[in-house]
Amino acid sequence: MELFGITLTEYIGYLASLFVLLSFTMKHVVKLRIVNMIGCTLFIIYGFMLPTVRVGLPIIIANAAIFCVNFYYAFLKKN
């Protein structure tokens, strides 16, 4: 499926990049981490949508690890 010559996979990659970029503009740390987790989730989906999982595996692993770190500091770590 393409729209304006851009595939759905590419749109998800661009959307993931947008969320990661937006997270850098946040001042509230928990909101920053939540927005970044959305970006990480989209990058994980993007990694699985690439032609082969072998190509997307570095993207999947890195973003899954970042997601876990964000989740820990946003919801599990007690101040």
MITIFI-826691 format. One record per atom (N, C-alpha, C, O, CB): residue in one letter; x, y, z; residue number from 1. Coordinates in nm, 2 decimals. Glycine has a CB too. Layout:
type=a, c1=X, c2=Y, c3=Z, seq=NUM;
...
END
This chain:
type=m, c1=0.08, c2=-0.12, c3=0.00, seq=1;
type=m, c1=0.00, c2=0.00, c3=0.00, seq=1;
type=m, c1=0.09, c2=0.12, c3=0.00, seq=1;
type=m, c1=0.18, c2=0.14, c3=0.08, seq=1;
type=m, c1=-0.10, c2=0.00, c3=0.12, seq=1;
type=e, c1=0.06, c2=0.21, c3=-0.09, seq=2;
type=e, c1=0.14, c2=0.34, c3=-0.10, seq=2;
type=e, c1=0.04, c2=0.46, c3=-0.11, seq=2;
type=e, c1=-0.06, c2=0.45, c3=-0.17, seq=2;
type=e, c1=0.23, c2=0.33, c3=-0.22, seq=2;
type=l, c1=0.09, c2=0.57, c3=-0.05, seq=3;
type=l, c1=0.02, c2=0.69, c3=-0.07, seq=3;
type=l, c1=0.12, c2=0.80, c3=-0.10, seq=3;
type=l, c1=0.21, c2=0.82, c3=-0.02, seq=3;
type=l, c1=-0.07, c2=0.73, c3=0.06, seq=3;
type=f, c1=0.11, c2=0.86, c3=-0.21, seq=4;
type=f, c1=0.21, c2=0.96, c3=-0.26, seq=4;
type=f, c1=0.35, c2=0.90, c3=-0.27, seq=4;
type=f, c1=0.45, c2=0.97, c3=-0.25, seq=4;
type=f, c1=0.21, c2=1.08, c3=-0.16, seq=4;
type=g, c1=0.35, c2=0.77, c3=-0.31, seq=5;
type=g, c1=0.48, c2=0.71, c3=-0.33, seq=5;
type=g, c1=0.55, c2=0.66, c3=-0.20, seq=5;
type=g, c1=0.67, c2=0.62, c3=-0.21, seq=5;
type=g, c1=0.57, c2=0.79, c3=-0.41, seq=5;
type=i, c1=0.48, c2=0.68, c3=-0.09, seq=6;
type=i, c1=0.54, c2=0.64, c3=0.04, seq=6;
type=i, c1=0.47, c2=0.52, c3=0.10, seq=6;
type=i, c1=0.34, c2=0.52, c3=0.10, seq=6;
type=i, c1=0.54, c2=0.76, c3=0.14, seq=6;
type=t, c1=0.54, c2=0.42, c3=0.14, seq=7;
type=t, c1=0.47, c2=0.29, c3=0.19, seq=7;
type=t, c1=0.43, c2=0.31, c3=0.33, seq=7;
type=t, c1=0.47, c2=0.40, c3=0.40, seq=7;
type=t, c1=0.57, c2=0.17, c3=0.18, seq=7;
type=l, c1=0.34, c2=0.23, c3=0.37, seq=8;
type=l, c1=0.29, c2=0.23, c3=0.51, seq=8;
type=l, c1=0.41, c2=0.21, c3=0.61, seq=8;
type=l, c1=0.41, c2=0.27, c3=0.72, seq=8;
type=l, c1=0.19, c2=0.12, c3=0.53, seq=8;
type=t, c1=0.50, c2=0.12, c3=0.57, seq=9;
type=t, c1=0.62, c2=0.10, c3=0.66, seq=9;
type=t, c1=0.70, c2=0.23, c3=0.68, seq=9;
type=t, c1=0.74, c2=0.27, c3=0.79, seq=9;
type=t, c1=0.71, c2=0.00, c3=0.60, seq=9;
type=e, c1=0.72, c2=0.31, c3=0.57, seq=10;
type=e, c1=0.79, c2=0.43, c3=0.58, seq=10;
type=e, c1=0.71, c2=0.53, c3=0.66, seq=10;
type=e, c1=0.77, c2=0.61, c3=0.74, seq=10;
type=e, c1=0.81, c2=0.49, c3=0.44, seq=10;
type=y, c1=0.58, c2=0.54, c3=0.65, seq=11;
type=y, c1=0.50, c2=0.63, c3=0.73, seq=11;
type=y, c1=0.52, c2=0.60, c3=0.88, seq=11;
type=y, c1=0.53, c2=0.69, c3=0.96, seq=11;
type=y, c1=0.35, c2=0.62, c3=0.69, seq=11;
type=i, c1=0.52, c2=0.47, c3=0.91, seq=12;
type=i, c1=0.54, c2=0.43, c3=1.05, seq=12;
type=i, c1=0.67, c2=0.48, c3=1.10, seq=12;
type=i, c1=0.69, c2=0.52, c3=1.21, seq=12;
type=i, c1=0.52, c2=0.28, c3=1.07, seq=12;
type=g, c1=0.78, c2=0.46, c3=1.02, seq=13;
type=g, c1=0.91, c2=0.51, c3=1.05, seq=13;
type=g, c1=0.92, c2=0.66, c3=1.07, seq=13;
type=g, c1=0.98, c2=0.70, c3=1.17, seq=13;
type=g, c1=1.01, c2=0.47, c3=0.94, seq=13;
type=y, c1=0.85, c2=0.73, c3=0.99, seq=14;
type=y, c1=0.85, c2=0.88, c3=1.00, seq=14;
type=y, c1=0.77, c2=0.92, c3=1.13, seq=14;
type=y, c1=0.81, c2=1.01, c3=1.20, seq=14;
type=y, c1=0.78, c2=0.94, c3=0.88, seq=14;
type=l, c1=0.66, c2=0.85, c3=1.15, seq=15;
type=l, c1=0.58, c2=0.88, c3=1.27, seq=15;
type=l, c1=0.66, c2=0.85, c3=1.40, seq=15;
type=l, c1=0.66, c2=0.92, c3=1.50, seq=15;
type=l, c1=0.45, c2=0.80, c3=1.27, seq=15;
type=a, c1=0.73, c2=0.74, c3=1.40, seq=16;
type=a, c1=0.82, c2=0.70, c3=1.51, seq=16;
type=a, c1=0.92, c2=0.81, c3=1.53, seq=16;
type=a, c1=0.95, c2=0.85, c3=1.65, seq=16;
type=a, c1=0.89, c2=0.56, c3=1.49, seq=16;
type=s, c1=0.99, c2=0.86, c3=1.43, seq=17;
type=s, c1=1.09, c2=0.96, c3=1.44, seq=17;
type=s, c1=1.02, c2=1.09, c3=1.50, seq=17;
type=s, c1=1.09, c2=1.16, c3=1.58, seq=17;
type=s, c1=1.15, c2=0.99, c3=1.30, seq=17;
type=l, c1=0.90, c2=1.12, c3=1.45, seq=18;
type=l, c1=0.83, c2=1.24, c3=1.50, seq=18;
type=l, c1=0.81, c2=1.23, c3=1.65, seq=18;
type=l, c1=0.84, c2=1.33, c3=1.73, seq=18;
type=l, c1=0.70, c2=1.26, c3=1.43, seq=18;
type=f, c1=0.77, c2=1.12, c3=1.70, seq=19;
type=f, c1=0.74, c2=1.10, c3=1.85, seq=19;
type=f, c1=0.87, c2=1.11, c3=1.93, seq=19;
type=f, c1=0.88, c2=1.17, c3=2.03, seq=19;
type=f, c1=0.68, c2=0.97, c3=1.87, seq=19;
type=v, c1=0.98, c2=1.05, c3=1.87, seq=20;
type=v, c1=1.11, c2=1.06, c3=1.94, seq=20;
type=v, c1=1.15, c2=1.21, c3=1.95, seq=20;
type=v, c1=1.20, c2=1.26, c3=2.05, seq=20;
type=v, c1=1.22, c2=0.97, c3=1.88, seq=20;
type=l, c1=1.14, c2=1.28, c3=1.83, seq=21;
type=l, c1=1.17, c2=1.42, c3=1.83, seq=21;
type=l, c1=1.09, c2=1.50, c3=1.93, seq=21;
type=l, c1=1.14, c2=1.59, c3=2.00, seq=21;
type=l, c1=1.16, c2=1.47, c3=1.69, seq=21;
type=l, c1=0.96, c2=1.48, c3=1.93, seq=22;
type=l, c1=0.87, c2=1.55, c3=2.02, seq=22;
type=l, c1=0.91, c2=1.52, c3=2.17, seq=22;
type=l, c1=0.90, c2=1.61, c3=2.25, seq=22;
type=l, c1=0.73, c2=1.50, c3=2.00, seq=22;
type=s, c1=0.96, c2=1.40, c3=2.20, seq=23;
type=s, c1=1.00, c2=1.37, c3=2.34, seq=23;
type=s, c1=1.11, c2=1.46, c3=2.38, seq=23;
type=s, c1=1.12, c2=1.49, c3=2.50, seq=23;
type=s, c1=1.04, c2=1.23, c3=2.35, seq=23;
type=f, c1=1.19, c2=1.51, c3=2.29, seq=24;
type=f, c1=1.31, c2=1.60, c3=2.33, seq=24;
type=f, c1=1.26, c2=1.74, c3=2.36, seq=24;
type=f, c1=1.34, c2=1.82, c3=2.41, seq=24;
type=f, c1=1.41, c2=1.60, c3=2.21, seq=24;
type=t, c1=1.14, c2=1.77, c3=2.32, seq=25;
type=t, c1=1.09, c2=1.91, c3=2.35, seq=25;
type=t, c1=1.01, c2=1.91, c3=2.48, seq=25;
type=t, c1=0.97, c2=2.02, c3=2.52, seq=25;
type=t, c1=1.00, c2=1.95, c3=2.24, seq=25;
type=m, c1=0.99, c2=1.80, c3=2.55, seq=26;
type=m, c1=0.91, c2=1.80, c3=2.67, seq=26;
type=m, c1=1.00, c2=1.84, c3=2.79, seq=26;
type=m, c1=1.12, c2=1.82, c3=2.80, seq=26;
type=m, c1=0.86, c2=1.66, c3=2.70, seq=26;
type=k, c1=0.93, c2=1.91, c3=2.88, seq=27;
type=k, c1=1.00, c2=1.96, c3=3.01, seq=27;
type=k, c1=0.96, c2=1.86, c3=3.12, seq=27;
type=k, c1=1.04, c2=1.84, c3=3.21, seq=27;
type=k, c1=0.96, c2=2.10, c3=3.04, seq=27;
type=h, c1=0.84, c2=1.81, c3=3.12, seq=28;
type=h, c1=0.79, c2=1.72, c3=3.22, seq=28;
type=h, c1=0.85, c2=1.58, c3=3.19, seq=28;
type=h, c1=0.82, c2=1.52, c3=3.09, seq=28;
type=h, c1=0.64, c2=1.71, c3=3.24, seq=28;
type=v, c1=0.93, c2=1.52, c3=3.28, seq=29;
type=v, c1=1.00, c2=1.40, c3=3.26, seq=29;
type=v, c1=0.91, c2=1.28, c3=3.23, seq=29;
type=v, c1=0.94, c2=1.20, c3=3.14, seq=29;
type=v, c1=1.10, c2=1.37, c3=3.37, seq=29;
type=v, c1=0.81, c2=1.26, c3=3.31, seq=30;
type=v, c1=0.72, c2=1.15, c3=3.28, seq=30;
type=v, c1=0.65, c2=1.16, c3=3.15, seq=30;
type=v, c1=0.64, c2=1.06, c3=3.08, seq=30;
type=v, c1=0.61, c2=1.13, c3=3.40, seq=30;
type=k, c1=0.61, c2=1.27, c3=3.11, seq=31;
type=k, c1=0.54, c2=1.29, c3=2.98, seq=31;
type=k, c1=0.65, c2=1.27, c3=2.87, seq=31;
type=k, c1=0.61, c2=1.20, c3=2.77, seq=31;
type=k, c1=0.49, c2=1.44, c3=2.97, seq=31;
type=l, c1=0.77, c2=1.31, c3=2.89, seq=32;
type=l, c1=0.88, c2=1.29, c3=2.79, seq=32;
type=l, c1=0.90, c2=1.14, c3=2.77, seq=32;
type=l, c1=0.90, c2=1.09, c3=2.66, seq=32;
type=l, c1=1.01, c2=1.35, c3=2.84, seq=32;
type=r, c1=0.90, c2=1.06, c3=2.89, seq=33;
type=r, c1=0.92, c2=0.92, c3=2.88, seq=33;
type=r, c1=0.80, c2=0.85, c3=2.81, seq=33;
type=r, c1=0.83, c2=0.75, c3=2.73, seq=33;
type=r, c1=0.94, c2=0.86, c3=3.02, seq=33;
type=i, c1=0.68, c2=0.89, c3=2.83, seq=34;
type=i, c1=0.57, c2=0.83, c3=2.77, seq=34;
type=i, c1=0.57, c2=0.85, c3=2.62, seq=34;
type=i, c1=0.54, c2=0.76, c3=2.54, seq=34;
type=i, c1=0.43, c2=0.88, c3=2.83, seq=34;
type=v, c1=0.59, c2=0.98, c3=2.58, seq=35;
type=v, c1=0.60, c2=1.01, c3=2.44, seq=35;
type=v, c1=0.71, c2=0.93, c3=2.37, seq=35;
type=v, c1=0.70, c2=0.88, c3=2.26, seq=35;
type=v, c1=0.62, c2=1.16, c3=2.41, seq=35;
type=n, c1=0.83, c2=0.92, c3=2.44, seq=36;
type=n, c1=0.94, c2=0.84, c3=2.38, seq=36;
type=n, c1=0.90, c2=0.70, c3=2.37, seq=36;
type=n, c1=0.94, c2=0.63, c3=2.28, seq=36;
type=n, c1=1.06, c2=0.86, c3=2.47, seq=36;
type=m, c1=0.83, c2=0.64, c3=2.47, seq=37;
type=m, c1=0.79, c2=0.50, c3=2.46, seq=37;
type=m, c1=0.69, c2=0.48, c3=2.34, seq=37;
type=m, c1=0.70, c2=0.37, c3=2.28, seq=37;
type=m, c1=0.72, c2=0.46, c3=2.59, seq=37;
type=i, c1=0.61, c2=0.58, c3=2.31, seq=38;
type=i, c1=0.53, c2=0.56, c3=2.19, seq=38;
type=i, c1=0.62, c2=0.56, c3=2.07, seq=38;
type=i, c1=0.59, c2=0.47, c3=1.98, seq=38;
type=i, c1=0.43, c2=0.68, c3=2.18, seq=38;
type=g, c1=0.72, c2=0.64, c3=2.06, seq=39;
type=g, c1=0.81, c2=0.64, c3=1.95, seq=39;
type=g, c1=0.88, c2=0.51, c3=1.94, seq=39;
type=g, c1=0.90, c2=0.45, c3=1.83, seq=39;
type=g, c1=0.91, c2=0.75, c3=1.96, seq=39;
type=c, c1=0.93, c2=0.46, c3=2.06, seq=40;
type=c, c1=1.00, c2=0.33, c3=2.06, seq=40;
type=c, c1=0.91, c2=0.21, c3=2.01, seq=40;
type=c, c1=0.95, c2=0.13, c3=1.93, seq=40;
type=c, c1=1.05, c2=0.29, c3=2.20, seq=40;
type=t, c1=0.78, c2=0.22, c3=2.05, seq=41;
type=t, c1=0.68, c2=0.11, c3=2.01, seq=41;
type=t, c1=0.67, c2=0.12, c3=1.86, seq=41;
type=t, c1=0.66, c2=0.02, c3=1.79, seq=41;
type=t, c1=0.55, c2=0.13, c3=2.08, seq=41;
type=l, c1=0.65, c2=0.24, c3=1.81, seq=42;
type=l, c1=0.64, c2=0.26, c3=1.66, seq=42;
type=l, c1=0.77, c2=0.21, c3=1.59, seq=42;
type=l, c1=0.76, c2=0.15, c3=1.48, seq=42;
type=l, c1=0.61, c2=0.40, c3=1.62, seq=42;
type=f, c1=0.88, c2=0.23, c3=1.64, seq=43;
type=f, c1=1.01, c2=0.19, c3=1.58, seq=43;
type=f, c1=1.02, c2=0.03, c3=1.59, seq=43;
type=f, c1=1.07, c2=-0.03, c3=1.49, seq=43;
type=f, c1=1.13, c2=0.25, c3=1.65, seq=43;
type=i, c1=0.97, c2=-0.03, c3=1.69, seq=44;
type=i, c1=0.96, c2=-0.17, c3=1.70, seq=44;
type=i, c1=0.87, c2=-0.23, c3=1.59, seq=44;
type=i, c1=0.91, c2=-0.33, c3=1.52, seq=44;
type=i, c1=0.92, c2=-0.22, c3=1.84, seq=44;
type=i, c1=0.76, c2=-0.17, c3=1.58, seq=45;
type=i, c1=0.66, c2=-0.21, c3=1.47, seq=45;
type=i, c1=0.73, c2=-0.19, c3=1.33, seq=45;
type=i, c1=0.72, c2=-0.28, c3=1.25, seq=45;
type=i, c1=0.53, c2=-0.13, c3=1.48, seq=45;
type=y, c1=0.79, c2=-0.08, c3=1.32, seq=46;
type=y, c1=0.87, c2=-0.05, c3=1.19, seq=46;
type=y, c1=0.97, c2=-0.16, c3=1.17, seq=46;
type=y, c1=0.99, c2=-0.20, c3=1.05, seq=46;
type=y, c1=0.93, c2=0.09, c3=1.20, seq=46;
type=g, c1=1.05, c2=-0.19, c3=1.27, seq=47;
type=g, c1=1.15, c2=-0.30, c3=1.25, seq=47;
type=g, c1=1.09, c2=-0.43, c3=1.20, seq=47;
type=g, c1=1.15, c2=-0.50, c3=1.12, seq=47;
type=g, c1=1.22, c2=-0.32, c3=1.38, seq=47;
type=f, c1=0.98, c2=-0.47, c3=1.26, seq=48;
type=f, c1=0.91, c2=-0.59, c3=1.21, seq=48;
type=f, c1=0.86, c2=-0.58, c3=1.07, seq=48;
type=f, c1=0.84, c2=-0.68, c3=1.01, seq=48;
type=f, c1=0.80, c2=-0.63, c3=1.31, seq=48;
type=m, c1=0.82, c2=-0.46, c3=1.03, seq=49;
type=m, c1=0.77, c2=-0.44, c3=0.90, seq=49;
type=m, c1=0.87, c2=-0.43, c3=0.78, seq=49;
type=m, c1=0.83, c2=-0.44, c3=0.67, seq=49;
type=m, c1=0.68, c2=-0.32, c3=0.89, seq=49;
type=l, c1=1.00, c2=-0.42, c3=0.82, seq=50;
type=l, c1=1.10, c2=-0.42, c3=0.72, seq=50;
type=l, c1=1.11, c2=-0.55, c3=0.64, seq=50;
type=l, c1=1.05, c2=-0.65, c3=0.69, seq=50;
type=l, c1=1.24, c2=-0.38, c3=0.78, seq=50;
type=p, c1=1.17, c2=-0.55, c3=0.53, seq=51;
type=p, c1=1.16, c2=-0.67, c3=0.44, seq=51;
type=p, c1=1.20, c2=-0.80, c3=0.51, seq=51;
type=p, c1=1.14, c2=-0.90, c3=0.49, seq=51;
type=p, c1=1.26, c2=-0.65, c3=0.32, seq=51;
type=t, c1=1.30, c2=-0.80, c3=0.60, seq=52;
type=t, c1=1.33, c2=-0.91, c3=0.68, seq=52;
type=t, c1=1.36, c2=-0.87, c3=0.82, seq=52;
type=t, c1=1.40, c2=-0.76, c3=0.84, seq=52;
type=t, c1=1.46, c2=-0.99, c3=0.62, seq=52;
type=v, c1=1.33, c2=-0.96, c3=0.91, seq=53;
type=v, c1=1.36, c2=-0.93, c3=1.05, seq=53;
type=v, c1=1.51, c2=-0.91, c3=1.08, seq=53;
type=v, c1=1.55, c2=-0.83, c3=1.16, seq=53;
type=v, c1=1.30, c2=-1.04, c3=1.15, seq=53;
type=r, c1=1.59, c2=-0.97, c3=1.00, seq=54;
type=r, c1=1.73, c2=-0.96, c3=1.01, seq=54;
type=r, c1=1.77, c2=-0.81, c3=0.99, seq=54;
type=r, c1=1.86, c2=-0.76, c3=1.06, seq=54;
type=r, c1=1.81, c2=-1.05, c3=0.91, seq=54;
type=v, c1=1.71, c2=-0.74, c3=0.90, seq=55;
type=v, c1=1.74, c2=-0.60, c3=0.87, seq=55;
type=v, c1=1.69, c2=-0.52, c3=0.98, seq=55;
type=v, c1=1.76, c2=-0.42, c3=1.02, seq=55;
type=v, c1=1.68, c2=-0.56, c3=0.74, seq=55;
type=g, c1=1.57, c2=-0.55, c3=1.04, seq=56;
type=g, c1=1.51, c2=-0.47, c3=1.14, seq=56;
type=g, c1=1.55, c2=-0.50, c3=1.28, seq=56;
type=g, c1=1.52, c2=-0.43, c3=1.38, seq=56;
type=g, c1=1.36, c2=-0.48, c3=1.13, seq=56;
type=l, c1=1.63, c2=-0.61, c3=1.30, seq=57;
type=l, c1=1.66, c2=-0.65, c3=1.44, seq=57;
type=l, c1=1.74, c2=-0.55, c3=1.52, seq=57;
type=l, c1=1.71, c2=-0.53, c3=1.64, seq=57;
type=l, c1=1.74, c2=-0.78, c3=1.43, seq=57;
type=p, c1=1.84, c2=-0.48, c3=1.46, seq=58;
type=p, c1=1.90, c2=-0.38, c3=1.55, seq=58;
type=p, c1=1.80, c2=-0.27, c3=1.59, seq=58;
type=p, c1=1.82, c2=-0.22, c3=1.71, seq=58;
type=p, c1=2.02, c2=-0.31, c3=1.47, seq=58;
type=i, c1=1.71, c2=-0.23, c3=1.51, seq=59;
type=i, c1=1.61, c2=-0.13, c3=1.54, seq=59;
type=i, c1=1.52, c2=-0.18, c3=1.65, seq=59;
type=i, c1=1.49, c2=-0.11, c3=1.75, seq=59;
type=i, c1=1.53, c2=-0.09, c3=1.42, seq=59;
type=i, c1=1.48, c2=-0.31, c3=1.64, seq=60;
type=i, c1=1.39, c2=-0.37, c3=1.74, seq=60;
type=i, c1=1.46, c2=-0.38, c3=1.87, seq=60;
type=i, c1=1.40, c2=-0.35, c3=1.97, seq=60;
type=i, c1=1.35, c2=-0.51, c3=1.69, seq=60;
type=i, c1=1.58, c2=-0.43, c3=1.87, seq=61;
type=i, c1=1.65, c2=-0.45, c3=2.00, seq=61;
type=i, c1=1.68, c2=-0.32, c3=2.07, seq=61;
type=i, c1=1.65, c2=-0.31, c3=2.19, seq=61;
type=i, c1=1.78, c2=-0.53, c3=1.98, seq=61;
type=a, c1=1.73, c2=-0.22, c3=2.00, seq=62;
type=a, c1=1.76, c2=-0.09, c3=2.06, seq=62;
type=a, c1=1.64, c2=-0.03, c3=2.12, seq=62;
type=a, c1=1.64, c2=0.03, c3=2.23, seq=62;
type=a, c1=1.83, c2=0.00, c3=1.96, seq=62;
type=n, c1=1.53, c2=-0.03, c3=2.04, seq=63;
type=n, c1=1.41, c2=0.04, c3=2.09, seq=63;
type=n, c1=1.34, c2=-0.03, c3=2.20, seq=63;
type=n, c1=1.27, c2=0.03, c3=2.28, seq=63;
type=n, c1=1.32, c2=0.07, c3=1.97, seq=63;
type=a, c1=1.35, c2=-0.17, c3=2.20, seq=64;
type=a, c1=1.29, c2=-0.24, c3=2.31, seq=64;
type=a, c1=1.36, c2=-0.21, c3=2.44, seq=64;
type=a, c1=1.30, c2=-0.20, c3=2.54, seq=64;
type=a, c1=1.29, c2=-0.40, c3=2.28, seq=64;
type=a, c1=1.50, c2=-0.20, c3=2.43, seq=65;
type=a, c1=1.58, c2=-0.17, c3=2.55, seq=65;
type=a, c1=1.55, c2=-0.03, c3=2.60, seq=65;
type=a, c1=1.53, c2=-0.01, c3=2.72, seq=65;
type=a, c1=1.73, c2=-0.18, c3=2.52, seq=65;
type=i, c1=1.54, c2=0.07, c3=2.51, seq=66;
type=i, c1=1.50, c2=0.21, c3=2.55, seq=66;
type=i, c1=1.36, c2=0.21, c3=2.61, seq=66;
type=i, c1=1.34, c2=0.28, c3=2.70, seq=66;
type=i, c1=1.51, c2=0.30, c3=2.42, seq=66;
type=f, c1=1.27, c2=0.14, c3=2.55, seq=67;
type=f, c1=1.13, c2=0.13, c3=2.60, seq=67;
type=f, c1=1.14, c2=0.08, c3=2.75, seq=67;
type=f, c1=1.07, c2=0.14, c3=2.83, seq=67;
type=f, c1=1.04, c2=0.04, c3=2.52, seq=67;
type=c, c1=1.21, c2=-0.02, c3=2.77, seq=68;
type=c, c1=1.22, c2=-0.08, c3=2.91, seq=68;
type=c, c1=1.28, c2=0.02, c3=3.01, seq=68;
type=c, c1=1.23, c2=0.03, c3=3.12, seq=68;
type=c, c1=1.31, c2=-0.21, c3=2.91, seq=68;
type=v, c1=1.38, c2=0.09, c3=2.97, seq=69;
type=v, c1=1.44, c2=0.19, c3=3.05, seq=69;
type=v, c1=1.34, c2=0.30, c3=3.08, seq=69;
type=v, c1=1.33, c2=0.34, c3=3.20, seq=69;
type=v, c1=1.57, c2=0.25, c3=2.99, seq=69;
type=n, c1=1.27, c2=0.35, c3=2.98, seq=70;
type=n, c1=1.17, c2=0.45, c3=3.00, seq=70;
type=n, c1=1.06, c2=0.41, c3=3.09, seq=70;
type=n, c1=1.02, c2=0.48, c3=3.18, seq=70;
type=n, c1=1.11, c2=0.50, c3=2.87, seq=70;
type=f, c1=1.02, c2=0.28, c3=3.07, seq=71;
type=f, c1=0.91, c2=0.23, c3=3.15, seq=71;
type=f, c1=0.95, c2=0.22, c3=3.30, seq=71;
type=f, c1=0.87, c2=0.25, c3=3.39, seq=71;
type=f, c1=0.87, c2=0.09, c3=3.10, seq=71;
type=y, c1=1.07, c2=0.17, c3=3.32, seq=72;
type=y, c1=1.12, c2=0.16, c3=3.46, seq=72;
type=y, c1=1.12, c2=0.30, c3=3.53, seq=72;
type=y, c1=1.07, c2=0.31, c3=3.64, seq=72;
type=y, c1=1.27, c2=0.10, c3=3.46, seq=72;
type=y, c1=1.18, c2=0.40, c3=3.46, seq=73;
type=y, c1=1.19, c2=0.53, c3=3.53, seq=73;
type=y, c1=1.06, c2=0.60, c3=3.54, seq=73;
type=y, c1=1.04, c2=0.68, c3=3.63, seq=73;
type=y, c1=1.30, c2=0.61, c3=3.46, seq=73;
type=a, c1=0.97, c2=0.57, c3=3.44, seq=74;
type=a, c1=0.84, c2=0.64, c3=3.44, seq=74;
type=a, c1=0.74, c2=0.58, c3=3.54, seq=74;
type=a, c1=0.67, c2=0.65, c3=3.60, seq=74;
type=a, c1=0.78, c2=0.64, c3=3.31, seq=74;
type=f, c1=0.75, c2=0.45, c3=3.56, seq=75;
type=f, c1=0.64, c2=0.39, c3=3.64, seq=75;
type=f, c1=0.69, c2=0.30, c3=3.75, seq=75;
type=f, c1=0.61, c2=0.28, c3=3.85, seq=75;
type=f, c1=0.56, c2=0.30, c3=3.55, seq=75;
type=l, c1=0.81, c2=0.24, c3=3.75, seq=76;
type=l, c1=0.85, c2=0.15, c3=3.85, seq=76;
type=l, c1=0.94, c2=0.21, c3=3.96, seq=76;
type=l, c1=0.93, c2=0.17, c3=4.08, seq=76;
type=l, c1=0.91, c2=0.03, c3=3.79, seq=76;
type=k, c1=1.03, c2=0.30, c3=3.92, seq=77;
type=k, c1=1.12, c2=0.35, c3=4.02, seq=77;
type=k, c1=1.05, c2=0.44, c3=4.11, seq=77;
type=k, c1=0.98, c2=0.53, c3=4.07, seq=77;
type=k, c1=1.24, c2=0.43, c3=3.94, seq=77;
type=k, c1=1.07, c2=0.42, c3=4.24, seq=78;
type=k, c1=1.01, c2=0.51, c3=4.34, seq=78;
type=k, c1=1.11, c2=0.62, c3=4.38, seq=78;
type=k, c1=1.23, c2=0.59, c3=4.40, seq=78;
type=k, c1=0.97, c2=0.42, c3=4.47, seq=78;
type=n, c1=1.06, c2=0.74, c3=4.39, seq=79;
type=n, c1=1.15, c2=0.85, c3=4.43, seq=79;
type=n, c1=1.17, c2=0.85, c3=4.57, seq=79;
type=n, c1=1.24, c2=0.94, c3=4.62, seq=79;
type=n, c1=1.08, c2=0.99, c3=4.39, seq=79;
END
